Amino acid sequence: MRVKLTVIESKCRSGYHKVGDVYYIDDKCPDMCMELFYNAYPYIFALKNNGVLDCGNTKKKEFDVFCPDSCLVKIHGEIVED
């Protein structure tokens, strides 16, 4: 089981992240901005350990997270089977 991260919005100041970029989380950190990864990590950890995330009135195995730098990048995370 892996977590797939997809960039769905990007105004990245450094031009590092572009809409449509995809990262797969296995056992190593992906080659992406660490601040963005650190924001997503609690959700990644929960999903990789078979957790379900509370999303208001629903429970899901996916999430959306923004970059801590003024929300310039938004990623969507979800479980993908190997």
C-alpha positions as YAML, in Angstrom:
chain: A
units: angstrom
residues:
- id: 1
  name: MET
  ca: [0.00, 0.00, 0.00]
- id: 2
  name: ARG
  ca: [1.36, 3.41, -1.00]
- id: 3
  name: VAL
  ca: [0.18, 6.97, -0.67]
- id: 4
  name: LYS
  ca: [-0.02, 8.96, -3.88]
- id: 5
  name: LEU
  ca: [0.42, 12.73, -3.62]
- id: 6
  name: THR
  ca: [-0.74, 14.85, -6.56]
- id: 7
  name: VAL
  ca: [-0.16, 18.60, -6.89]
- id: 8
  name: ILE
  ca: [-3.60, 20.06, -7.70]
- id: 9
  name: GLU
  ca: [-2.81, 23.78, -7.33]
- id: 10
  name: SER
  ca: [0.52, 25.55, -7.57]
- id: 11
  name: LYS
  ca: [1.82, 29.08, -7.36]
- id: 12
  name: CYS
  ca: [5.14, 27.83, -5.98]
- id: 13
  name: ARG
  ca: [7.54, 30.76, -5.69]
- id: 14
  name: SER
  ca: [10.52, 28.60, -6.57]
- id: 15
  name: GLY
  ca: [8.74, 26.90, -9.47]
- id: 16
  name: TYR
  ca: [9.51, 23.57, -7.84]
- id: 17
  name: HIS
  ca: [5.98, 22.13, -7.81]
- id: 18
  name: LYS
  ca: [3.77, 22.14, -10.89]
- id: 19
  name: VAL
  ca: [0.12, 21.11, -11.24]
- id: 20
  name: GLY
  ca: [-0.01, 17.42, -12.10]
- id: 21
  name: ASP
  ca: [3.25, 16.46, -10.35]
- id: 22
  name: VAL
  ca: [2.84, 13.07, -8.65]
- id: 23
  name: TYR
  ca: [4.82, 11.59, -5.77]
- id: 24
  name: TYR
  ca: [4.49, 8.08, -4.34]
- id: 25
  name: ILE
  ca: [5.26, 7.49, -0.68]
- id: 26
  name: ASP
  ca: [6.81, 4.14, 0.08]
- id: 27
  name: ASP
  ca: [9.45, 3.93, 2.82]
- id: 28
  name: LYS
  ca: [11.47, 7.01, 1.88]
- id: 29
  name: CYS
  ca: [10.73, 10.71, 1.78]
- id: 30
  name: PRO
  ca: [9.88, 11.90, -1.74]
- id: 31
  name: ASP
  ca: [11.95, 14.45, -3.62]
- id: 32
  name: MET
  ca: [9.68, 17.37, -2.80]
- id: 33
  name: CYS
  ca: [9.66, 20.49, -0.64]
- id: 34
  name: MET
  ca: [10.09, 19.31, 2.94]
- id: 35
  name: GLU
  ca: [7.81, 21.99, 4.41]
- id: 36
  name: LEU
  ca: [4.98, 20.74, 2.21]
- id: 37
  name: PHE
  ca: [5.82, 17.13, 3.04]
- id: 38
  name: TYR
  ca: [5.88, 17.88, 6.79]
- id: 39
  name: ASN
  ca: [2.37, 19.36, 6.54]
- id: 40
  name: ALA
  ca: [1.13, 16.20, 4.80]
- id: 41
  name: TYR
  ca: [3.07, 13.70, 6.94]
- id: 42
  name: PRO
  ca: [0.49, 13.16, 9.74]
- id: 43
  name: TYR
  ca: [-2.13, 12.25, 7.12]
- id: 44
  name: ILE
  ca: [0.32, 10.07, 5.21]
- id: 45
  name: PHE
  ca: [1.24, 8.25, 8.43]
- id: 46
  name: ALA
  ca: [-2.43, 7.64, 9.27]
- id: 47
  name: LEU
  ca: [-3.23, 6.27, 5.81]
- id: 48
  name: LYS
  ca: [-0.13, 4.05, 5.67]
- id: 49
  name: ASN
  ca: [-1.26, 2.56, 8.99]
- id: 50
  name: ASN
  ca: [-4.78, 1.81, 7.73]
- id: 51
  name: GLY
  ca: [-6.31, 4.89, 9.34]
- id: 52
  name: VAL
  ca: [-9.39, 6.76, 8.21]
- id: 53
  name: LEU
  ca: [-9.40, 10.56, 8.24]
- id: 54
  name: ASP
  ca: [-12.24, 12.63, 9.71]
- id: 55
  name: CYS
  ca: [-13.38, 15.14, 7.08]
- id: 56
  name: GLY
  ca: [-16.25, 16.95, 8.76]
- id: 57
  name: ASN
  ca: [-19.37, 14.86, 8.25]
- id: 58
  name: THR
  ca: [-17.55, 12.09, 6.39]
- id: 59
  name: LYS
  ca: [-14.68, 9.69, 6.90]
- id: 60
  name: LYS
  ca: [-12.22, 9.28, 4.03]
- id: 61
  name: LYS
  ca: [-8.95, 7.63, 3.04]
- id: 62
  name: GLU
  ca: [-7.78, 10.77, 1.25]
- id: 63
  name: PHE
  ca: [-6.82, 14.34, 2.11]
- id: 64
  name: ASP
  ca: [-5.89, 17.75, 0.76]
- id: 65
  name: VAL
  ca: [-3.06, 19.79, 2.29]
- id: 66
  name: PHE
  ca: [-1.72, 23.26, 1.58]
- id: 67
  name: CYS
  ca: [1.85, 24.50, 1.64]
- id: 68
  name: PRO
  ca: [2.62, 26.38, 4.89]
- id: 69
  name: ASP
  ca: [4.01, 29.26, 2.80]
- id: 70
  name: SER
  ca: [0.77, 31.20, 2.27]
- id: 71
  name: CYS
  ca: [-1.00, 28.14, 0.81]
- id: 72
  name: LEU
  ca: [0.78, 28.50, -2.52]
- id: 73
  name: VAL
  ca: [0.71, 24.75, -3.28]
- id: 74
  name: LYS
  ca: [-2.10, 22.28, -2.64]
- id: 75
  name: ILE
  ca: [-1.66, 18.51, -2.79]
- id: 76
  name: HIS
  ca: [-4.17, 15.68, -2.75]
- id: 77
  name: GLY
  ca: [-3.21, 12.44, -1.02]
- id: 78
  name: GLU
  ca: [-4.82, 9.05, -1.43]
- id: 79
  name: ILE
  ca: [-4.12, 5.36, -0.93]
- id: 80
  name: VAL
  ca: [-3.15, 3.34, -4.01]
- id: 81
  name: GLU
  ca: [-2.77, -0.40, -4.00]
- id: 82
  name: ASP
  ca: [0.45, -1.93, -5.33]
...
